[in-house]
Structure formats: structure tokens, C-alpha cells
Amino acid sequence: MSSNMLINNLMGLDRNRIEQLVREAVVTQLGGNPTKATAPGQPNPLLVNVSARHAHVTQEDLERLFGKGHKLKVFKTLYQDGFFAAEETVTIIGPRHRMITNLRILGPCRDHSQVELAFTDAVQLGLDIPVRKSGDINDSPGCYLLGPAGMIHLPKGVIRHERHVHMSPADASFYQVKDGDRLNLRVTSDCAVVFEKLLCRVGNAIKLEVHIDTDEGNACNYSRATGFELFR
């Protein structure tokens, strides 16, 4: 497509649609073909993924947003077994009616509803969000979520999910950590970065995977990263 044709096509779109297209392109770039890293004696390869803004919802809230009896549909399976990005998206509305459209829901449903944003997303919405472990939503700001069948108000639950690493007991033994400990991540790229104090989340049948958000992915130029290293 020529640049003139692209400009003409974009001129016919509203701002929200343009933002959606740009966001999808960025996420595809950040999330495509991530580098797996291995170290001598490491039991499993390390995968580093960029996690874009998303929501988790209860079955009750899902039905309020999409209708009675609605079930999440799989859009894309995620690296950890049993988890997926759903086809369903919602609009998040913050103070003074600021909003972001096409906020994707991740499945399966949970026992509480929660929204995870990068700081730039929160600034756009006018929210001051804390950095928290998933599920730790006390004293966090709320929002409204709008779906095709209705709107819900979350009195709390909007956070920036702190950078973390999922690992099996074998991986934890290799890195000499336990659940709740911290590791550092070195990213080798043309904008090399060390991310400190990644939360270790240890569990059975878990694949070794680091999650950083889109702000962090941009900071280290993730799409051009050539290596990752976890260290104490």
C-alpha cells in the first residue's frame, strides 16, 4: 500500500480506531517471535514476553458485560498452558469520561475482576495506579468497563502488574530462589537495560517466562533485543 493510500484510509477512521490499529501493530511487533535464552545447566529456556494492557473478569461481570450465559471465546492461546487472550474486548472509562477502547479480556474467568495497565495507559485515563502483584487490589483506583450488553463499575482493581517471572520448582532451584523472591533481568539490545527486582512466581507445570509491560518493552527496544539473562 502506498503512503498516500494509507493516509487516505486513516483519514476515514476515528481516533479510537486509529489507536487500536497502532496498538495492535505495536503488540504484534513486541510479541512476535520473542527470543528464548538458555544458560549452562538451565533446565528450561527462558522466554520474555511483553504483556499489553488487559482485563480479567469474573463470570458474573462477564455476563453483565456480554449477556446472560456468555462464555469467553479463545482468540489466541498464551504461553502458559490453559490461559488465553479472548475475542471479547471492552472499553475502560476513567475519570472525566476519559476512555480506552478495545481492552482485551484474558481467560479463563477469575474470582475477582482486575485491570492491568502500563503507566502511559493510566496517564491517558487520568488514573494514578499502584504497582502491585496480581490480585493485590486493595486501595487501588476503580473504573467503569463497558461491553455490548452493559456497563459495570469496579470500585477498585486497576493496577500496573509488577514485572515478574513465572517458573517451575526446577527453575527456582536453578536460580536458587523461592516463591516471592526477586531476580534481575538483563536485556541486551541497542538500548540495553537491567530490570531489577522481578517477582518470582513459582508453581508446578509452569513454564519459565518473564512478563514486562509495553512501557518496559519500549524502554529496552524489545523488538531488537538479542539476549536475556536472569540473575540475582
Summary of the structure (lengths in Angstrom):
residues: 232
radius of gyration: 18.6
end to end distance: 47.8
largest distance: 56.0
contacts: 701
relative contact order: 0.17
helix: 26%
strand: 35%
